[in-house]
Amino acid sequence: MKVEGIIPAILTPLTKEQAFHPGAAEKLVNRLIDSGVHGIFALGTNGEFHLFSQEEKLQIAETVVKAVNKRVPVFIGAGENSTEATISLSNQMADIGADVLSIITPYFVAPSQEELYQHFRTVSENVTLPVLLYNIPSRTGVSLEPETVERLAALPNIIGIKDSSGSFANIKAYLERTKEQSFSVLAGTDSLILDTLKAGGTGAVAATANVLPQTVVSIYESFKQGNIEESEHYQQQLQPLRDTFSLGSLPAPLKKAAELAGIDVGPPKRPIAELSGEPLLKVKKMLEGYGIEAKLAKEQ
């Protein structure tokens, strides 16, 4: 399986009471697929996977799989801190009907590169689905080095990596190290989508697609059509939205932008708080720049 195109890292809709909102999740999935995305990625960092119980994760995954209904591949975050727990959750996700497992590096602990290799190798040998590696050192405290990724790319069902390090040099090193393998390298930092494609990457797992799906898809489609100037135009259009990400704790700014754009994703999972005050006004102004009228403006 080749992983390519724009795969939104979907937000997890919640009610005001902090419960998962299946109906809103179905609407979000349908909206994204109607916008031309090439896959759906659930229970990632912006999907707040680390704040849900195993039971909640399974409910979220089942809802997303049913909503997608085989229209595009479904990527489900199944990484846990221990190898054993990762294998267990991964196989439950397979039973639900996921197409690809996204396995993040362990977090809070700090494994060596050899320990990371053995972790992912053992997972890959004990699951039935393809594995997409997930590197996000700013959140986990550990990074998959290019040499380790090269070793992992040689394993049969490790098919690619989502890199959210924010380092284009890291992406280029992954591409160089795996160029002889059938292995997909995807941008996980939305500002690097076009650069990654130019360097030989196959696409992106993009959080900004929750709010601007057609814009993000257009980066990829324009590039594939050979229109680099147009692709660059769409890439630059993401920056105002990305600039608001620093206004609050992740994913509060993105969730508020989505909500104000009329996408019913609800609040972030506590302890993260909803945006208010000046940050909220800045998000509204950002949306106005895109020609999006803030749906909840009357409440402020």
C-alpha positions in Angstrom: 0.0 0.0 0.0 1.3 3.4 -1.0 0.4 6.3 1.3 -0.1 9.5 -0.7 -2.1 12.6 -1.0 -3.7 14.8 1.7 -4.9 13.0 4.8 -6.5 15.3 7.3 -5.6 14.7 11.0 -9.1 15.1 12.2 -10.2 16.8 15.3 -12.2 14.8 17.8 -15.6 16.5 18.3 -16.8 16.7 21.9 -20.0 17.9 23.5 -19.9 20.7 26.1 -20.0 18.0 28.7 -16.7 16.6 27.3 -18.2 13.4 25.8 -17.3 12.2 22.3 -19.9 13.5 19.7 -20.4 10.8 17.1 -22.8 12.8 15.0 -20.4 15.7 14.6 -17.6 13.3 13.8 -19.6 11.8 11.0 -20.4 15.3 9.6 -16.7 16.3 9.7 -15.7 13.1 7.9 -18.3 13.6 5.2 -17.3 17.3 4.8 -13.6 16.3 4.3 -14.3 13.5 1.9 -16.6 15.8 -0.1 -13.6 18.2 -0.3 -11.5 15.6 -2.1 -9.1 14.4 0.6 -7.2 11.1 0.1 -7.6 9.6 3.5 -8.8 10.2 7.1 -6.4 10.2 10.1 -8.1 9.8 13.5 -6.7 9.8 17.0 -3.6 11.9 16.2 -2.1 14.7 18.3 -4.7 17.2 17.2 -7.3 14.5 17.8 -6.2 14.5 21.4 -5.6 10.7 21.5 -3.6 11.0 24.7 -6.6 12.2 26.7 -9.0 9.4 25.9 -9.5 6.1 27.6 -9.1 2.9 25.6 -12.9 2.5 25.5 -13.3 6.0 24.1 -10.6 5.4 21.5 -12.3 2.4 20.2 -15.6 4.2 20.0 -14.0 7.1 18.1 -12.3 4.7 15.7 -15.5 2.7 15.1 -17.5 5.9 14.4 -14.9 7.1 11.9 -14.5 3.8 10.1 -18.3 3.6 9.7 -18.6 7.2 8.5 -15.8 6.8 6.0 -17.4 3.5 4.7 -14.4 2.5 2.6 -14.5 5.7 0.5 -10.9 6.5 1.4 -8.3 4.7 3.6 -8.6 5.2 7.4 -5.5 5.8 9.5 -6.0 5.3 13.2 -3.6 6.3 16.0 -2.8 3.1 18.0 0.5 4.0 19.7 0.8 3.4 23.4 3.8 3.7 25.7 4.5 0.0 26.1 5.0 -2.4 23.2 2.5 -4.8 24.6 -0.3 -2.2 24.9 0.4 -0.9 21.4 0.0 -4.4 19.9 -3.2 -4.9 21.9 -4.8 -1.7 20.8 -3.6 -2.1 17.2 -5.3 -5.4 16.8 -8.5 -4.1 18.2 -8.3 -1.2 15.7 -7.8 -3.9 13.0 -11.0 -5.7 14.2 -12.9 -2.4 13.9 -11.9 -2.0 10.3 -9.0 0.5 10.2 -6.8 0.3 7.1 -3.5 1.6 8.5 -2.1 2.0 12.0 -0.4 5.2 13.0 2.2 4.3 15.7 3.7 7.2 17.5 7.0 6.8 19.3 6.6 6.1 23.1 6.3 9.3 25.1 7.4 10.3 28.6 10.0 7.5 28.5 13.1 8.1 26.4 14.1 4.9 24.5 17.4 4.6 22.7 17.4 4.2 18.9 17.9 0.5 19.3 15.0 0.3 21.7 12.8 2.2 19.3 13.8 -0.1 16.5 12.9 -3.2 18.6 9.7 -1.6 19.7 8.5 -0.9 16.1 9.8 -4.2 14.8 8.0 -6.2 17.5 4.8 -4.2 16.8 5.0 -4.8 13.1 5.5 -8.6 13.6 2.4 -8.8 15.8 -0.2 -6.8 13.9 -2.0 -7.5 10.7 -2.3 -4.0 9.3 0.3 -1.7 7.7 2.1 0.6 10.0 2.8 4.3 9.5 5.5 5.6 11.8 4.8 8.9 13.6 7.6 11.2 14.7 6.8 14.2 16.8 9.7 14.9 19.1 8.4 18.2 20.5 5.6 16.2 22.2 7.2 12.8 22.9 10.7 13.9 23.8 12.3 11.3 21.5 13.0 11.4 17.7 13.3 8.6 15.2 16.7 9.1 13.6 17.1 8.6 9.8 19.3 5.6 10.3 16.6 3.9 12.4 13.9 4.8 9.9 16.0 3.2 7.2 16.2 0.0 9.2 12.4 0.1 9.9 11.6 0.8 6.2 13.1 -2.6 5.3 10.4 -4.4 7.4 7.5 -5.8 5.3 4.5 -3.9 6.8 6.1 -0.6 7.9 5.0 1.5 4.9 5.9 5.1 5.7 6.4 7.9 8.3 4.5 11.0 9.2 7.2 13.5 10.3 6.0 16.3 12.6 9.5 17.4 13.7 9.2 20.7 11.8 12.6 20.0 10.3 12.8 19.9 6.6 16.3 18.6 6.9 14.9 15.6 8.8 12.4 14.9 6.1 15.1 15.1 3.4 17.2 12.7 5.4 14.3 10.2 5.7 13.8 10.5 1.9 17.5 9.9 1.2 17.8 6.9 3.5 14.6 5.2 2.2 14.8 6.0 -1.5 15.6 2.3 -2.4 12.5 1.2 -0.4 8.8 1.3 -1.1 8.3 3.8 1.7 6.2 6.9 2.0 7.4 10.1 3.7 4.7 12.5 4.6 4.8 16.0 6.0 3.2 16.3 9.4 4.0 20.0 9.6 1.6 21.8 7.3 4.1 24.6 6.4 6.3 21.9 4.7 3.7 20.2 2.5 5.0 21.6 -0.8 8.7 21.4 0.2 8.1 17.7 1.0 6.4 17.0 -2.3 9.2 18.7 -4.2 11.8 16.6 -2.4 10.0 13.4 -3.3 7.6 12.9 -0.4 4.2 11.5 -1.2 1.8 13.9 0.7 0.9 15.1 4.1 -1.1 14.4 7.3 -2.5 17.9 7.7 -4.4 19.4 10.6 -5.2 22.6 8.8 -7.4 20.5 6.5 -10.0 20.5 9.2 -10.8 24.1 8.4 -9.4 24.6 4.9 -9.6 21.2 3.2 -9.9 22.4 -0.4 -6.9 24.7 0.0 -4.7 21.8 1.4 -5.9 19.4 -1.3 -5.1 22.0 -3.9 -1.5 22.2 -2.8 -1.2 18.5 -3.7 -3.3 18.5 -6.8 -1.6 21.5 -8.3 1.8 20.0 -7.6 0.8 16.7 -9.3 -0.4 18.6 -12.3 2.9 20.4 -12.6 1.6 23.8 -11.6 4.2 24.7 -8.9 3.3 28.4 -8.8 -0.3 27.6 -8.1 0.7 25.0 -5.5 2.9 27.6 -3.8 -0.1 30.0 -3.7 -2.2 27.5 -1.9 0.7 26.6 0.5 1.0 30.3 1.5 -2.7 30.5 2.1 -2.3 28.2 5.1 -0.1 30.5 7.0 -2.6 32.8 8.6 -4.4 29.8 10.1 -1.1 28.3 11.3 -0.2 31.6 12.9 -3.1 31.3 15.3 -1.8 28.0 16.7 0.4 29.8 19.2 -2.6 31.6 20.7 -3.5 28.7 23.0 -2.6 25.2 24.0 -3.0 22.6 21.3 -5.6 22.0 19.8 -7.7 24.9 21.3 -6.9 27.4 18.6 -7.7 25.0 15.8 -10.8 23.7 17.4 -12.1 27.2 17.9 -11.3 28.1 14.3 -13.2 25.1 13.1 -16.2 25.9 15.4 -16.3 29.5 14.3 -16.2 28.3 10.7 -19.4 26.3 11.4 -17.8 22.9 12.0 -19.3 21.4 15.2 -16.2 20.1 17.0 -16.9 21.5 20.4 -14.3 22.3 23.1 -10.9 20.8 23.6 -10.6 18.0 26.2 -9.8 19.3 29.7 -7.4 20.4 31.1 -7.0 22.4 27.9 -9.3 25.4 27.9 -11.3 27.0 25.1 -10.0 30.3 23.7 -11.4 33.5 25.0 -10.6 37.2 25.1 -7.9 38.6 22.7 -6.9 35.2 21.3 -10.5 34.5 20.3 -10.7 37.9 18.6 -7.6 37.1 16.6 -9.0 33.8 15.4 -12.1 35.6 14.3 -10.1 38.2 12.4 -8.0 35.4 10.8 -11.2 33.7 9.5 -12.5 37.0 8.1 -9.3 37.2 6.1 -10.3 33.9 4.4 -13.8 35.3 3.8 -15.3 33.0 6.5 -17.9 34.7 8.7 -17.5 33.6 12.4 -20.7 31.7 13.1 -20.5 32.3 16.8 -19.7 36.0 16.7 -23.1 36.9 18.2 -22.1 35.1 21.4 -19.2 37.4 22.2 
